[in-house]
Amino acid sequence: MREARIELLQRMPVFGGIRADVLQTLLDLCPVVSIPTNAYFFREHEQADSMFVIERGKVAVLKNWRGQEYLLKILKEGDCFGEMAVMDLSPRSASVRAVEDCTAIRVSAANLYKLYEQDPKQYALIQMNMGREVARRLREADDRLFEWMGPDANMSHSRSVQHAQDQRPRTRPARPTVRFVPHSGHARPRH
């Protein structure tokens, strides 16, 4: 089972180029969670500190708008979600619900920090890979938005998008600031 999990991680962009021994160390630290059909891994706006790698099953990524959930994407075995939480420690930007029974590897920021203590170069590569994955998804979202608006979007359409943005609440939850403490090497949220 361990070798299958290592192979699963090695096929993922987030863990591309990471040595098998490092992945084994990470797997030793990370719990495997089971989520039944229709249960949530997490909900939008909840505090966050971990990402998940789907080992079995499918999930729906959902965005809440005006009291209704909208499907953003379906993810399956080998996909991951929640990387932004590991990177910025901000509340969840979407909800994730199991559409069938799932098992997933939960990778927390604390687990990754333990990896940093053992192998900073491999840790840095994972962080860089996560940044690339988030950037790829942002480009994909930009493309979908452009397809929706089209190259000939008129100003009235643009104004309606701006109006929708203006209707969102202006206040955001406080974000913890991560600071590096040089003597101990710990990154801790500062409030």
Contacts in CASP RR format, 6 or more apart in sequence:
PFRMAT RR
TARGET T0000
AUTHOR 0000-0000-0000
METHOD contacts of the structure
MODEL  1
MREARIELLQRMPVFGGIRADVLQTLLDLCPVVSIPTNAYFFREHEQADS
MFVIERGKVAVLKNWRGQEYLLKILKEGDCFGEMAVMDLSPRSASVRAVE
DCTAIRVSAANLYKLYEQDPKQYALIQMNMGREVARRLREADDRLFEWMG
PDANMSHSRSVQHAQDQRPRTRPARPTVRFVPHSGHARPRH
2 24 0 8 1.000
2 27 0 8 1.000
5 23 0 8 1.000
5 27 0 8 1.000
5 55 0 8 1.000
5 105 0 8 1.000
6 20 0 8 1.000
6 23 0 8 1.000
6 24 0 8 1.000
6 27 0 8 1.000
8 53 0 8 1.000
8 55 0 8 1.000
8 77 0 8 1.000
8 78 0 8 1.000
9 15 0 8 1.000
9 18 0 8 1.000
9 23 0 8 1.000
9 26 0 8 1.000
9 27 0 8 1.000
9 53 0 8 1.000
9 105 0 8 1.000
10 16 0 8 1.000
10 17 0 8 1.000
10 18 0 8 1.000
10 20 0 8 1.000
10 23 0 8 1.000
11 78 0 8 1.000
12 53 0 8 1.000
12 78 0 8 1.000
12 79 0 8 1.000
12 80 0 8 1.000
13 129 0 8 1.000
13 132 0 8 1.000
13 133 0 8 1.000
13 136 0 8 1.000
14 51 0 8 1.000
14 80 0 8 1.000
14 83 0 8 1.000
14 126 0 8 1.000
14 129 0 8 1.000
14 130 0 8 1.000
14 133 0 8 1.000
15 23 0 8 1.000
15 126 0 8 1.000
15 129 0 8 1.000
16 125 0 8 1.000
16 129 0 8 1.000
17 125 0 8 1.000
17 129 0 8 1.000
18 122 0 8 1.000
18 125 0 8 1.000
18 126 0 8 1.000
19 122 0 8 1.000
22 115 0 8 1.000
22 119 0 8 1.000
22 122 0 8 1.000
25 115 0 8 1.000
25 118 0 8 1.000
25 119 0 8 1.000
26 107 0 8 1.000
26 111 0 8 1.000
26 112 0 8 1.000
26 115 0 8 1.000
27 105 0 8 1.000
29 111 0 8 1.000
29 114 0 8 1.000
29 115 0 8 1.000
30 105 0 8 1.000
30 106 0 8 1.000
30 107 0 8 1.000
30 108 0 8 1.000
30 111 0 8 1.000
31 105 0 8 1.000
31 106 0 8 1.000
32 55 0 8 1.000
32 103 0 8 1.000
32 104 0 8 1.000
32 105 0 8 1.000
32 106 0 8 1.000
33 41 0 8 1.000
33 52 0 8 1.000
33 103 0 8 1.000
33 104 0 8 1.000
33 105 0 8 1.000
33 106 0 8 1.000
34 101 0 8 1.000
34 102 0 8 1.000
34 103 0 8 1.000
35 41 0 8 1.000
35 98 0 8 1.000
35 101 0 8 1.000
35 102 0 8 1.000
35 103 0 8 1.000
35 104 0 8 1.000
36 98 0 8 1.000
36 101 0 8 1.000
37 98 0 8 1.000
37 99 0 8 1.000
37 100 0 8 1.000
37 101 0 8 1.000
38 97 0 8 1.000
38 98 0 8 1.000
38 99 0 8 1.000
39 97 0 8 1.000
39 98 0 8 1.000
40 95 0 8 1.000
40 96 0 8 1.000
40 97 0 8 1.000
40 98 0 8 1.000
41 52 0 8 1.000
41 59 0 8 1.000
41 81 0 8 1.000
41 96 0 8 1.000
41 97 0 8 1.000
41 98 0 8 1.000
41 102 0 8 1.000
41 104 0 8 1.000
42 48 0 8 1.000
42 92 0 8 1.000
42 95 0 8 1.000
42 96 0 8 1.000
43 92 0 8 1.000
43 95 0 8 1.000
44 62 0 8 1.000
44 63 0 8 1.000
44 64 0 8 1.000
44 91 0 8 1.000
44 92 0 8 1.000
44 93 0 8 1.000
44 94 0 8 1.000
44 95 0 8 1.000
45 91 0 8 1.000
45 92 0 8 1.000
45 173 0 8 1.000
46 91 0 8 1.000
46 92 0 8 1.000
47 91 0 8 1.000
47 92 0 8 1.000
48 82 0 8 1.000
48 84 0 8 1.000
48 85 0 8 1.000
48 89 0 8 1.000
48 90 0 8 1.000
48 91 0 8 1.000
48 92 0 8 1.000
49 85 0 8 1.000
49 86 0 8 1.000
49 89 0 8 1.000
49 108 0 8 1.000
49 109 0 8 1.000
49 110 0 8 1.000
50 82 0 8 1.000
50 85 0 8 1.000
50 86 0 8 1.000
50 106 0 8 1.000
50 107 0 8 1.000
50 108 0 8 1.000
50 109 0 8 1.000
50 111 0 8 1.000
51 80 0 8 1.000
51 81 0 8 1.000
51 82 0 8 1.000
51 83 0 8 1.000
51 85 0 8 1.000
51 86 0 8 1.000
51 106 0 8 1.000
51 107 0 8 1.000
51 130 0 8 1.000
52 80 0 8 1.000
52 81 0 8 1.000
52 82 0 8 1.000
52 96 0 8 1.000
52 104 0 8 1.000
52 105 0 8 1.000
52 106 0 8 1.000
52 107 0 8 1.000
53 78 0 8 1.000
53 79 0 8 1.000
53 80 0 8 1.000
53 104 0 8 1.000
53 105 0 8 1.000
53 107 0 8 1.000
54 75 0 8 1.000
54 76 0 8 1.000
54 77 0 8 1.000
54 78 0 8 1.000
54 79 0 8 1.000
54 80 0 8 1.000
54 81 0 8 1.000
54 102 0 8 1.000
54 103 0 8 1.000
54 104 0 8 1.000
55 77 0 8 1.000
55 78 0 8 1.000
55 102 0 8 1.000
55 103 0 8 1.000
55 104 0 8 1.000
55 105 0 8 1.000
56 77 0 8 1.000
56 101 0 8 1.000
56 102 0 8 1.000
56 103 0 8 1.000
57 76 0 8 1.000
57 77 0 8 1.000
57 98 0 8 1.000
57 99 0 8 1.000
57 100 0 8 1.000
57 101 0 8 1.000
57 102 0 8 1.000
57 103 0 8 1.000
58 74 0 8 1.000
58 75 0 8 1.000
58 76 0 8 1.000
58 77 0 8 1.000
58 98 0 8 1.000
58 99 0 8 1.000
58 100 0 8 1.000
58 102 0 8 1.000
59 74 0 8 1.000
59 75 0 8 1.000
59 76 0 8 1.000
59 81 0 8 1.000
59 96 0 8 1.000
59 97 0 8 1.000
59 98 0 8 1.000
59 99 0 8 1.000
59 102 0 8 1.000
60 71 0 8 1.000
60 73 0 8 1.000
60 74 0 8 1.000
60 96 0 8 1.000
60 97 0 8 1.000
60 99 0 8 1.000
61 71 0 8 1.000
61 72 0 8 1.000
61 73 0 8 1.000
61 74 0 8 1.000
61 75 0 8 1.000
61 81 0 8 1.000
61 94 0 8 1.000
61 95 0 8 1.000
61 96 0 8 1.000
62 69 0 8 1.000
62 70 0 8 1.000
62 71 0 8 1.000
62 72 0 8 1.000
62 94 0 8 1.000
62 95 0 8 1.000
62 96 0 8 1.000
62 97 0 8 1.000
63 69 0 8 1.000
63 70 0 8 1.000
63 72 0 8 1.000
63 93 0 8 1.000
63 94 0 8 1.000
63 95 0 8 1.000
64 70 0 8 1.000
64 95 0 8 1.000
69 95 0 8 1.000
72 94 0 8 1.000
74 99 0 8 1.000
75 81 0 8 1.000
75 96 0 8 1.000
80 133 0 8 1.000
81 96 0 8 1.000
82 92 0 8 1.000
82 96 0 8 1.000
83 130 0 8 1.000
83 131 0 8 1.000
83 133 0 8 1.000
83 134 0 8 1.000
84 90 0 8 1.000
84 93 0 8 1.000
84 134 0 8 1.000
85 92 0 8 1.000
85 109 0 8 1.000
86 107 0 8 1.000
86 108 0 8 1.000
86 109 0 8 1.000
86 112 0 8 1.000
86 130 0 8 1.000
87 127 0 8 1.000
87 130 0 8 1.000
87 131 0 8 1.000
87 134 0 8 1.000
88 175 0 8 1.000
89 109 0 8 1.000
89 175 0 8 1.000
89 176 0 8 1.000
89 178 0 8 1.000
89 189 0 8 1.000
90 173 0 8 1.000
90 175 0 8 1.000
91 173 0 8 1.000
112 123 0 8 1.000
112 126 0 8 1.000
112 127 0 8 1.000
113 186 0 8 1.000
113 187 0 8 1.000
115 122 0 8 1.000
115 123 0 8 1.000
115 126 0 8 1.000
116 123 0 8 1.000
149 157 0 8 1.000
149 158 0 8 1.000
149 161 0 8 1.000
174 191 0 8 1.000
176 189 0 8 1.000
176 190 0 8 1.000
176 191 0 8 1.000
177 189 0 8 1.000
177 190 0 8 1.000
178 187 0 8 1.000
178 188 0 8 1.000
178 189 0 8 1.000
178 190 0 8 1.000
179 187 0 8 1.000
179 188 0 8 1.000
179 190 0 8 1.000
180 186 0 8 1.000
180 187 0 8 1.000
181 187 0 8 1.000
181 188 0 8 1.000
END
